[in-house]
Amino acid sequence: MTVSHNPENWRKSSRSSKTSCVEVGRVNDGAAVRDTKNRTAGYFTTTEQQWSAFIHAVKTDQFN
């Protein structure tokens, strides 16, 4: 997905620990995700639909 502008309003996950941290930022139609400890590595983006499906999967333990 190509983003027309930089992500805004980065927030650290409330589930992050001292050794495993991620941040989520807002983009036009979805979210951007980056590693808090290595912000210069960049980020990946998702559409709103992809992000919603991911959050639903996390909340319903589909990754366990």
Protein Blocks (a to p, Z undefined) as FASTA:
>chain_A
ZZfbdcehiacdfkbcfklccdddddfblcddddfklmmnopcdddfklmmmmmmmmmno
pmZZ
